[in-house]
Amino acid sequence: MKVLVATDKPFAKVAVDGIRKEIEAAGYELVLLEKYGEKAKLLAAVEDVDAIIIRSDVIDAEVLDAAKRLKIVVRAGAGYDNVDLAAATAHNVCVMNTPGQNSNAVAELAFGLMVYAVRNFYNGTSGSELKGKKLGIHAYGNVGRNVARVAKGFGMEIYAYDAFCPKEVIEKDGVKAVDSVEELYKTCNVVSLHIPATPETKNSINYALVNLMPKGGVLVNTARKEVINEAELIQLMEERADLKYMTDIMPAANEEFVSKFAGRYFSTPKKMGAQTAEANINAGIAAAQQIVGFLKDGCEKFRVNK
C-alpha cells in the first residue's frame, strides 16, 4: 500500500516525521509531494497511490480520475470543501476529515483578532476590554467549544447559536443558548463565526444580519470566506463607521476593504487558523492514523461522504 502526502503548503518536518512513523509502522510506503505548484505534478503523483493526506489541496474529479488505485482521502483539518465529495463517492473513495485537531489553534487566533480589534490595532489610542462584553459564538462545534472555554478566562458573557446542537449541550458548558441567529447578532458585542461553507451558509452573513449588532460590534471570521456576503458587508461598513471586521481568510474584495476601512478591517495574508506547530502535528498524525484504521480494519468513523 502506498500513501501520498500531497501538500502544496507543507506540514512541518516534525509532523511529517510523525506521519511517516504511523504509516511505516503499519507496513505501508509513504510518498511526499510538497510545494508542487502545478496541478500536473499532483495528477502524476496520485496515479499509483492507495491513500492521500492533504491540507488545503484540491481533490476534484480530474484528480480522482487519475488516481486509479485510490481508496481514501483524508483532509488534515476540519473543513473539507476542497474535496469534491460527490465525485469521490462516484469513484468509491472514502473522504475523511480530522475534526478537533486544529480547534484550539483556531480559537486562540480568534481571540488574537478580537484583542487586536478592541485595542484599536495597537495604534496608541485608548481601546476597550473584552471582559464583560457579550460574545456570540455562531456554530458550537469543536472550535466553538474552545472559543467558549477561552472566553471564560477573559470574563466574557457567552452566547451561542447552533441549529444542529441541542440547547442543553450548549448550556451545560455555562453558555447561553439563543433561539435564532438573529438573536445572537442582536445581543452580542462580538460575534465569532465557526460555520462551514455549505449551500445554506454561503453569503448568509449579510447586511441584514450584521446590522443587528450593537454599536461598536466586532465580527470575527476564522471559518470560511464564502459565508460572507462581501458586497453587503462593505455597504454596511460604509453606513456604520462603528463596525469592525477581522478575518484570517482574505476576502476577494480585500483591496476595497483596506482602502475604505482603515482601522476597522484586518485580514491575515493567508488562512492561519491551523498554522501552529501543535495543530500541524495533531492533524497530520490523526490523518495517518485514520488511514491505517481504514485500510487495515475498515474504520470509517470520520467519513464525510456517503
N, C-alpha and C positions, 0 to 999 in steps of 0.2 A: 504494500500500500504506500502511496506517495501523497504527502501533504504539502501544499504550497502556501506559503505566507506571501500574499501579494499586497504590498503596502507602498503606494506612491509617497505617502507620508510615513516613514518607517517607525516601527517600535524602537524604544531604547534598547541598547545592547543587552542589558540585564533581563529585559522582557523576552527578547529573542532567545537568550540562553535558557530561560525558564520554559519557553515553548519547546525548544529542542529537547530538553530533558524529558518532558512529558511524552513527546512523540516518539523519540528513540527508545525510551523505556518500554513502550508498547510494541516495539519491533518494526516501526514504520520509518520511512525515509522522509526527511524534511528538506524542502527546497525553498530558497529565498528569492523573491523578486522585489527589489526595493528601488524607490525613486525612478520608476520605469518611464514616466512621462508619456510615452506613446502607447496608445491602445494596442497597436500591433504586437508589442512585446508581451502584453498581457495575454492576448489571443494565442500567441505561440506557447507561452508558459503553461497554459491550462490544458493543453492537448492530451497529456497523459497522466493527469493527477486525479486522485480519488476524493480529495477534500481540499477546501480552500479556507484560509483565515484572511479576513480583510478588515480594514478600518472604514474610511470614507470612500473607498474604491467602489466603482460602479460595476455591478454584475447584472448585465442585461441579456436579452435574448441572443445577441450575437456572441457574447462570451459563453453562454450556456450551449449554444450550437457547437462551438469549438471544443468544448470540454466533454469529450465522448465518454469518459470513464467516471465523470463526477457524480458523487453520491450526496455530498453535504457541503454547504457554505455556512460558515459562522462569522457573523459580524461582531467584532470585538467592541462592544458598546451596546447601548440601549436602543438607539434609533436604527431602523433598517430600511428607510425609504430609498436607499441607494441600491437596493436589490429588487429586481422585477420578480415579485412573488408568484404571479400568475405563470410567467414563463418558467420559473423554477419548478412549479408543480407540474406543468406540462412536460418537463424534462425528467420528472420523477426525482428531483433533487430536493433534499430537506434543507430548509433555511432556519438557522437559529440566531438569536442574539445572546448577549451576556448581561442580563438585567442586574442592576445594583452594583456592578463593579466600579462604575465611574461616578456613582451618585454623590459620594461625599465631596469629590473634587468639584463637581458642578455646583453643589450647594455652597461651597466656600467661595467659588468665583462669583456667584450671585450676590453674596454679601460684600465681596470686594467692590462690585459695581454699585451696590446700594450706598456704601460708605463714601465712595468717590463722588456719588451724586449729591448726597445731603451735605457734604463738606465742600460743595462748590468746586469740585475738581482740584482741590488743594491750591486755589488761586490766591490765598492770603486773606480772603474776605470771611466774614462770620457766617458759618453754616448752621446746621441743626443736628440733632441726635436721633438715632433710631430708637432709643429707649422710650417706651410709652407710645410709640407710633403703632398704628394698625397695619399689620402685614397681611396681604391676601395671597394665598397660595392657590394658583389656578392649575389644578390636577394634583392629586395626592398619591402619587406613586412613590417609587424608591427615592427619587430626588426630592420630591415634595416633603416626604417624611424627614429627610436630612435637613432641609431648609427649616422645618418646624423645630427640629432639635437645636439648631444653631440659634434660631430666633429667640428661644427661651433664654439663652445666655445673654442676649442683648437686652432682655427685658421688654420685648415687644408683645403687643396684644395680637394673637394669631388667629386668623380665619382661613378657611379652605372651602373650595368647591370642587367636587369631582362627581360627574354624572354617573360614574360606574363604581364608586366606592361608598359603601354604606355609611350613613352618618355616625353610627355607633363606633365604627372603626376609627373614624377621624377623631371623635370626641373622647375616646379612651386615651388618646395621646395628649389630652389637655388643649385641644384645638377646637375652636368654634366652627361647626359645620353650618354653612348657609344654604338656602334652598334654591338659589339661582345664581348664574354667573353675573347677572345684573346687580344683584345684592352685594356680591363680592366687590365689584368695582365701585359701587356707590359708597361702600363702607370704609374702604381701605386707603391709607395714605400711600402705601407702596404695594404694587402687585407684581409677583414673580411668576412668570409663565413656565409651565412644565408640560404642556400639551404636545402630543405628537402631530405630525403633519398628515392629516387624513382628508378625504374629500369634504368631510363635515367641518374640519377646523381651518382649512386653508382660507386666508383672508378674513377669518372670523374676528380678529382683534381689529376693530374698525372704529370709525368716528363715533358712532352712537354709543358703543360700549366704553371706550376710553374716556369719552366726555362725561361719563358718570362720576369719574374720580373727583375727590375733593380738591380744593385749591392746593397747589404745591405737590400734586401727585407725581410719583415716580413709577414708570413702567420698566421692568427688567425682563429681558428675553434671553434666556440661555437654552431655549428649546429649539425652534426651527424658524428659519427666515420666512417660510411660506405661510405661516399662520398670521403674519402681519399684513394688513391692507395698507401698503406703504403710501399710496396716494392720499387715502383718507387720513392717515396719521399725520402726514405733512400738512394737510389742510387744517386739521385740528390744532397742531402746534403753532401754526401761523396765527390762529384765532386766540389761542390760550398761551400766553407767554409764561405761565406758571408751571407748565408741564415739562418733565424731563423723560428722555428715552435712553436707556442703557442696554447694550446688547453685545453678545460675543459672536453674533452672526451678521456679518456686514450686509446691509441692505443693498438691493440693486440700485437704489437711489441714494447711495452713500454720499456722493458729492453734493447733492441738493440738501441733504440733512446737515452736512458740515457747513455749507455756505450760509444756510438760513438760521441755524440753531446753535451758534457758538455758545458754549457754557451750559447747554441744555441737552446735548446729544453726545454720546460716545459709543464707538464701536471698536472692538479689538480688530487687528488686521486680519485675523483668521479665527476660526472657531477654536476656542481654547478650554472649554469646559472640562474635557478629559485630559488636558495636557499637563499631567503631573506624573512624576516617576511612579508613584504608588498606583494610580489608576491604570497607567500604561502596563505595568506588571500584572495587576489583578485581572484586567480584561483579557490580556494575551494568554495568560496561563489558563484562565477559565475556558477560553475558546479551545485551547488544545485539549483540555480535559473532556470537554463536551464532544469533541471529535472522536477521541478514543472511546468514550462511552457509547457513542452511536455506532461506530464501526465494529466494536467488539460485542456489545450487548444489545444494540438496537434502541438505546435510551433516547427518547425524543422529548424530554422534559421541557426544553426551552424552544421547541419548534414554533415558528411563527407563520408558516404557510400550511395550507390544508392538503 
